[in-house]
Amino acid sequence: MLDLQHITKVFNVGKATEVTAVQDITLQLNAGSYTVLVGANGSGKSTLLNLIAGNIYADTGSIRLHNKEIQRLPDYRRSQCVARVFQNPLLGTAASLTILDNFRMAALRRSRKWMKLGMDRTFTQIVRDKVSTLGMGLEDKLAQPMGTLSGGQRQALTLLMTVMTDVDVLLLDEPSAALDPRSAREVMEIADRIIQENKLTALLVTHNIGEALRYGTRLIQMESGRVVRDYNQQAKSELGHADVVSWFDYYE
């Protein structure tokens, strides 16, 4: 279980621009659950993901995974249990390195010596087999630089790289927002399959109403740094487009 207890984060403390981005959030995500997080711009969604990912630290509260505090773990240790896919496909991969190079870095993130060589035939075949499941024909292009691929291809490969090691939590920060509609659908279907096959605890942030209704087994709305609505699978299935559209603000 991913357990957040009384998490608060304030930026620019004591200044005129002070803002409380997350206010006293207590939230439990069961192991293997798939939660969708929605809300207007500035509601605290990305801040909450940044807190779980360890990019920033909470001012108060605890973030525990399997009853162990993870907030201040070193990056190499946190990456053993928490993976993240960003909105911008460029952030999840190294453009100048090949597909195979990127997968090697992902596979070695558990180690401090992550630059150690080890791309033998066995590892190459493992990557080839994984990449072939995408159905994009990229398994025969492992020597191709990541920077030459489309955004959809890079995002799909990034998703595969998150499970090169046995992580527990997958954070999806609007992973389809920068893609064309067809690529967005493909990436979201790949994400859903990876989450189910690997029994990951997943948290998806999205501004796409269709994604909010289609994916996940729990739907949470944030507003002004707080959780204001929390629907389980049964309640979520009864929601419609009109119910959810007012939860978003597209004009900020």
C-alpha positions in Angstrom: 0.0 0.0 0.0 1.1 3.6 -0.8 0.0 5.5 2.3 0.0 9.3 2.5 -0.7 10.8 5.9 -1.4 14.5 6.4 0.7 15.7 3.6 1.1 19.5 3.2 3.3 21.5 0.9 3.6 25.3 0.9 5.7 27.2 -1.7 7.3 30.7 -1.1 6.6 30.7 2.6 6.4 34.1 4.1 6.3 35.9 0.7 3.4 37.7 -1.1 3.4 34.8 -3.5 3.0 32.1 -0.8 0.7 29.3 -1.9 -0.4 26.1 -0.3 -0.3 23.6 -3.1 -1.3 20.5 -1.1 -3.3 20.8 2.1 -3.3 18.1 4.7 -4.0 15.2 2.3 -4.4 11.7 3.7 -4.8 9.1 1.0 -4.2 5.3 0.7 -3.7 3.6 -2.6 -4.0 -0.2 -2.3 -1.3 -2.4 -3.9 -2.2 -3.1 -7.5 -4.8 -0.3 -7.7 -5.2 2.1 -10.6 -6.2 5.6 -9.5 -7.0 8.5 -11.8 -6.4 12.0 -10.5 -8.2 15.0 -12.0 -8.8 18.6 -11.3 -8.3 22.1 -12.7 -4.9 23.6 -13.3 -3.4 24.6 -10.0 -5.4 22.1 -8.0 -2.3 20.3 -6.7 -2.2 17.3 -8.9 1.4 17.7 -10.2 2.6 18.7 -6.8 1.2 15.6 -5.3 3.0 13.5 -7.9 6.2 15.4 -7.3 5.9 14.6 -3.6 5.4 10.9 -4.1 8.3 10.9 -6.7 10.6 12.6 -4.2 11.3 15.6 -6.5 10.2 17.8 -3.6 9.7 17.1 0.1 6.5 17.6 2.1 6.5 20.3 4.9 4.4 18.0 7.1 3.2 14.4 6.9 4.6 11.0 5.8 4.7 9.0 2.5 5.1 5.3 3.2 5.2 2.4 0.8 4.7 -1.1 2.3 4.9 0.7 5.7 8.4 2.2 4.9 9.0 5.9 4.7 10.2 6.8 1.1 10.2 10.6 1.1 13.9 11.1 1.6 15.3 8.0 0.0 18.3 8.6 -2.3 17.3 8.7 -6.0 18.8 5.3 -6.8 16.8 3.7 -3.9 13.5 5.4 -4.6 13.8 4.4 -8.3 13.7 0.8 -7.1 10.1 1.2 -6.1 8.7 4.3 -7.9 8.7 5.0 -11.6 7.4 8.0 -13.5 6.3 8.8 -17.0 6.1 12.5 -17.9 3.9 14.5 -20.2 6.8 15.4 -22.5 8.2 12.3 -24.2 11.6 14.0 -24.4 11.9 13.8 -20.6 11.7 10.1 -20.3 14.5 9.1 -22.6 18.0 10.2 -23.6 17.7 11.4 -27.2 21.3 10.9 -28.3 21.5 7.3 -27.1 20.0 4.3 -28.9 16.9 2.4 -27.9 19.1 -0.3 -26.5 21.3 2.2 -24.5 18.2 3.7 -22.9 16.9 0.3 -21.9 20.2 -0.6 -20.3 20.1 2.6 -18.2 16.6 1.7 -17.1 17.6 -1.8 -16.2 20.5 -0.6 -14.1 18.7 2.1 -12.1 18.8 -0.1 -9.0 22.5 0.2 -8.9 24.8 3.1 -8.0 27.1 1.8 -10.8 24.4 2.3 -13.4 27.0 3.1 -16.2 28.5 -0.4 -16.0 28.5 -2.1 -19.3 26.5 -5.3 -19.8 24.6 -5.2 -23.1 25.3 -8.8 -24.1 23.2 -11.0 -26.4 20.9 -12.1 -23.6 20.1 -8.6 -22.6 19.6 -7.5 -26.2 17.1 -10.4 -26.7 15.2 -9.4 -23.6 14.8 -5.9 -24.8 13.9 -7.1 -28.3 11.2 -9.4 -26.9 9.8 -6.6 -24.7 9.8 -4.0 -27.5 8.1 -6.4 -30.0 5.0 -6.5 -27.7 4.3 -2.9 -28.7 3.6 -3.9 -32.3 5.5 -0.9 -33.7 8.3 -2.8 -35.4 10.9 -1.1 -33.2 12.5 -4.4 -32.1 14.5 -4.3 -35.3 15.7 -0.8 -34.7 17.4 -1.0 -31.3 20.5 0.7 -32.6 18.4 3.7 -33.7 18.8 6.9 -31.6 15.8 7.7 -29.4 15.7 11.3 -30.8 14.8 10.1 -34.2 11.5 8.5 -33.0 8.1 10.0 -32.8 6.6 11.2 -29.5 4.3 8.2 -29.4 7.1 5.7 -30.0 9.3 7.3 -27.3 6.4 7.4 -24.8 5.6 3.7 -25.4 9.2 2.8 -25.0 9.4 4.9 -21.8 6.5 2.9 -20.4 8.3 -0.4 -21.1 11.5 0.9 -19.5 9.6 1.6 -16.2 9.2 -2.1 -15.7 12.7 -3.2 -16.6 13.1 -3.6 -12.8 10.5 -4.6 -10.3 9.0 -1.3 -9.3 5.8 -1.1 -7.2 4.4 2.3 -8.1 3.9 3.9 -11.5 3.2 7.7 -11.7 1.7 8.8 -15.0 1.8 12.6 -15.4 -0.5 13.3 -18.4 1.5 10.8 -20.6 -0.7 11.3 -23.6 -1.2 15.1 -23.5 1.6 15.9 -26.0 0.6 13.3 -28.5 -1.8 13.2 -31.5 -5.1 11.4 -30.8 -4.1 8.1 -32.4 -0.8 7.9 -30.6 -2.4 9.0 -27.3 -4.9 6.1 -27.5 -2.1 3.6 -28.3 0.1 4.9 -25.4 -2.8 4.7 -22.9 -3.7 1.2 -24.0 -0.1 0.1 -23.6 0.0 1.8 -20.1 -3.1 0.0 -19.1 -1.7 -3.4 -20.2 1.6 -2.8 -18.4 -0.2 -1.8 -15.2 -2.4 -4.9 -15.3 0.3 -7.4 -16.3 2.8 -6.2 -13.7 0.2 -5.5 -10.9 1.5 -2.0 -10.4 0.0 0.6 -8.1 -0.7 3.3 -10.6 -1.6 7.0 -10.3 -2.6 8.7 -13.5 -3.0 12.5 -13.8 -5.0 13.6 -16.8 -7.0 16.5 -18.3 -8.6 14.1 -20.8 -12.2 13.4 -19.8 -12.4 10.2 -21.8 -9.3 8.9 -20.1 -10.6 9.8 -16.7 -13.8 7.8 -17.3 -12.2 4.9 -19.2 -9.1 4.0 -17.2 -8.5 3.1 -13.6 -10.7 1.7 -10.8 -10.8 4.9 -8.7 -11.4 8.5 -9.6 -10.2 11.3 -7.3 -10.8 15.1 -7.9 -8.5 17.7 -6.3 -9.4 21.3 -5.8 -7.2 24.0 -4.0 -4.8 21.3 -2.8 -7.4 19.1 -1.3 -9.3 15.9 -2.3 -12.9 16.9 -2.8 -14.3 13.9 -4.6 -13.3 10.2 -4.3 -15.1 7.6 -6.4 -14.6 3.8 -6.2 -15.0 1.6 -9.2 -18.8 1.2 -8.9 -19.4 4.9 -8.3 -17.0 5.8 -11.1 -18.8 3.6 -13.6 -22.0 5.6 -13.0 -20.4 8.9 -13.9 -20.8 10.5 -17.4 -19.1 13.0 -19.5 -21.3 15.9 -18.2 -20.5 14.9 -14.5 -16.8 15.3 -15.0 -16.4 18.1 -17.5 -17.0 20.8 -14.8 -14.0 19.4 -12.8 -11.6 20.8 -15.3 -10.5 24.3 -16.2 -9.0 24.5 -19.7 -8.5 28.2 -19.7 -5.7 28.7 -17.1 
